[in-house]
């Protein structure tokens, strides 16, 4: 279950698996490590329940390797990297073993956890061209402990493709709708589902799509209730938010136990 590091430590003290001295030492750990080019947030998991995610674009492979090494040194066994080019991934992998996804341009250290959310996160795309952004969302959701189902190329130009998955849509805990062009997929799914829908506009489309602005505005103006919108091409943000929603009941159960 999604527990903060502090709660895990305190439960360890309670059940005798962690001594008071060990707990105190862990809680006194410096909140960040200054590498000069980056201040690595070592207490992110204490505050938010998940470790810092590395945004790979704009960072050198050497900088990313240094950040990973600092996090690994401080017992962070699983780290997600987004927007990572194949060239940088190859260099990093020589120093720190990573699992790289060429479609989503994401990488992670450690293993993918067993799902422990309350249900299933569906990631649906309007078209095949939206898959890279959708994969970023799906991988993010999986790394943070969510069972994820992909429904690719189910856009409104052929509505029967989406309706053939009605059972999965009705049983989902959260749905991420990824679409470019006019961005209509989010409204259609929002009108079918009884769960939160996270709309992700993509920069896919012809000239008048304005690099995703048309889809963004359409999604923001959706007439379907329960649809929220993240930034253009922000698959990571959608996957992270979906994971938080999918763990809310688990979080409530933990607070009551």
N, C-alpha and C positions, 0 to 999 in steps of 0.2 A: 504494500500500500504506500501511497505517497505521504511520507512522513518527513518533517524537517529534521535536520541533523541534531538540533538541540533536543527535540523530543525523544529521538532514538537514544541519545546519550543518557537522558534522565530516566528513561525506561530501563536502560542497562543498570543504572545505579539502584533502581527500585528492585529489580529482580536478581541483583548480585553479580551480574556478568561484567560490570564495570565498577571499579573502585572509585571512591570519592576523589582520590588524588588524580586518577586517570581522567576523570570527567573534568576536573578543574584545569588540568593541563590542556585538554582539548579546547575548552571554552576560552582559555587565555591566549590561544594561538593568534598571531597577528592577523588583523582583518584583511590585509592585502600585502602583496609583495611587489616592491618597486623594481622593475627591470630596466628602468631608464626610458625605454620606448613604450612601456605599458605598465600599468598598475593592476596586477592580477587580483581580482576580487575573490578572496578565499572564503568569505563568509556569505556568498550569494545563496548557497544552499541552506545556510542557517536562517536567512531572512525569508527566502522565497520557496524553499523546498527543492530547488534544482540548482545545479552548478551553472556558472557562467558559460555562455555559448560564445564561441569565437567567430566573429565575422571575418571571413578570409579575404574579401576584396580589399585591395589597398595595402595589405600587409605582405611582407616578404615571407618566403618559406622559412627563413632563419628566425624571423620574429615569431611566427606561429609555433615553430618547434620549441623556442624558448618559453613561450606561454604554456604549452602543453607540458613541458618538463617541470615547470613550477607547480602546475596543478597536480601532476602525478606525484611529485615529491610531497605534496600536502594531502595525499590519500584520495585524490579525485580519480576514480578508476574509469569513469565514463564521461567523455567530453564530446560535444557536437561542434563541428565546424561547418559553416555555411559559405556559399559563394566561393568555393575553392576550385581553382583551375587544375586540370590534369597534370600540368607541368609542376606546379607547386606540390601537389599531392605526392608525386613521385619522389621529390626531394625530401619531403617530410617523412615519408615512409621508410627512408634509409636510417633515420634516427629514432623515430617513434612509430611503432606499428599502428597503422590506421586502416579502417575499412572504407574504401572510396566508392561512391555512387556517381558514375559519369553522367547520368541523366539529370539528376538533381543538383549535381556539383556540391554534394555534401560529403563529409567524412566523419567518422567517429572512432574514438578509442574504446576499448572494452567491448563487451558483448551486448546485444540487444536484450533488454529485460523481458521477462514474462509479463503479459498484460495484466494489470491489476486495477483497471478502471471499472466503472459501473456498467459499461456497455461497449458498443462499437462506434468508431468514428468512420464515417464514409467520406471519401474524397472523390468528387465527381467533376469531370471536365466537359466543357462544351465541345471541344474538338481535340484532335490529336496534337495540334500545335501548342495546346495549353499544358501538356504533360510535364515538361520540365518544372514548371511552377508547382503543379499538383504533386509531383514527386518530392519536392522540397517540403511540402506540407505533410505528406504521408510519412516520410522518413522521420521528420521532427516528432510527429505524434507517436510513432513506434519507439523512438529512443526514450521517450518519456512515459513508457508503460501503457500504451493504448493499443487495443486490437483495432486494426485498420483494414478497411475494404476499399479497393479502388474500382471506380466505375468510369472508365475513360470513353470519350467520344459519344456522349449521350445528350448532345445539344438540341436546342429547340427546332433546328431545321429538319429533324426527324424525331418527333416527340415520342413515337412508339418505342424508340430505343431506351428512353428513360423510363417509360411506363412499364417496360418489361422487367424492371427492377423495383417495382412498387413494394414488394414485401420487405426487401432490404431497407428501403427508404422509411417505411412505416416503423421498423424495429430499431432504427439507429438512435444512438444517444446524442450525437452531434453530427451535422453534415457540413462539409466544406465544399462550396460550389465555386469552381474555378472556370472563368470564362473571359474571353476577349470580345471582339466585335461589338455587339450591342449589349452584351452582359445580361441577357434575359434569363439565363439558366437559374440564377439565384431566386428570382421571383417565382418561377415555376415550381422549383423545389420547395420554396417557402410556403406555397399554397397547398402542397401535398403532405408535408411533414409536420409532426407534432413536437419536434425538438428544435433547439437552437440551430440556425443556419448561419454559417460564416461565409460571406461572399468575398472572393478574391478576384478583382479585376486584373486582367493581364494586358500586356502591351501588344498582343496579337490583333491584327486587323489592318484594313486598308487605310488610306490617307485620312479620311474623316473620323477615324477612331482616335486620332490624336494621341497615339502611343499609350492607349489605355484609359484616357480621360473620359471618353464616351461611356465605356463600360463602368467606370467608377461612378459617374454621375447617375447612370441608370440604376445601379445597385443602391446608391444612396437614396434614390427616389422610389425604391421598390414599394408597391402597394401591399405586399405580403408582410404580415406581422412576424416578428421574431427573427428578422434578418439583420445581422450586423455586418459591417464592411471594414476590411483592412486595406492597407495601401496597395498601389499597383505592383503586381508581381511579388507580393509579400507572402509567399507560401510558408515561410518560417513562422511569421507572426500568427497566421491562421492555425498552423499545426500546434503551436504552443498554447494558444488560447483554447483550442478544442480539447487539448489534454487537461487543462485546468478545469474546464466545465465537466469533462468526463470523470473527474475525480472528486467533485464536490460532495457527493453523498458519502463517499469513502472518508473524506476529511471530516464530515459531520459525525460519522460513526466513531471515528478515532477520538474526537473531542468529548464524546459522551462516555467513552469506555474508561 
